[in-house]
Amino acid sequence: MDANIAAASTPGSGRNLHRFANPGQFLRLSGAVLPWVSIAAIVLTVIGLVWGLAFAPADWQQGDSSRIMYLHVPSAMLAYMGYASLALCSVLSLVWRHPLADLAAVEIGPVGAGATALCLATGSLWGKPMWGAWWVWDARLTSVLVLFFLYLGHVALVRAFDDPQRGYRAGAILALVGVVDLPIIKYSVDWWNTLHQGSSITLTGAPTMYAGILYPLIPCTLGLVLGFSAIVLARTRAAVMERRIRGLLQARARNEAAA
């Protein structure tokens, strides 16, 4: 009866969230989805990169150096979206105590840091022929560098405590504090006079990019987003299985000690 009352008094959204917190259900669902996501990621990324690097026209101003956008633009989106996902996991952890949210946040951190590092590296390679320098303290570049340090800080903080729960909580707080950097990244080119160009694709207007360049960018972006998702999903699956194995070993050790 108590269980039924508790279930009835739980909001619908909470019940749905905790339904997917079951490790066994998560492993079954992710195991079915992961191969398809991985295959789609590889196919779309290969199509997009081959199309963009070999067949798409060069930019009329920047020439072939602009082709690095097929890695730079998707990696910038992944850095931004990855941190937004990290912040969402932090909310789920702090508010609803979702157990898988903590594990997912731990695994998003290194992958997001890698995407941000790729964004910074490709941006530097693109900036050298355009600006004559590998790095400038531009508002957009500096705010993305801050994002990279936030990722690294989260990676270090969640592993800095002997008690994992304290690490999860500290990392979640840092992730939520760091969300302030996201609108700075997004609107830095509008708020300040920067070298970085404005967005060519927006939700409120038509793209300003030539269609022959835009079309291969779409599968590149979709492929890398799915690849990011597949890596995080695989890492989270491994973390769940590691936790289950550790729990079984600890239970076995307690049983042997009691015997």
Buried (B, 14 or more C-beta within 10 A) or exposed (E): EEEEEEEEEEEEEBEEBBEEBEBEEBBEEBEEEBEEBBEBBBEBBEBBBBBBBEEBEEBEEBEEBBBBBBBBBBBBBBBBBBBBBBBBBBBBBBEBEBBBBBBBBBBBBBBBBBBBBBBBBBBBBBBEEEBEEEBBEBBBBBBBBBBBEBBBBBBEBBEEBEEBEEBBBBBBBBBBEBBEBBEBBBBBBEEEEBBBEEBBBEEEEEEEBEEEBBBBBBBBBBBBBBBBBBBBBBBBBEBBEEBEEEEEEEEEEEEEEEE
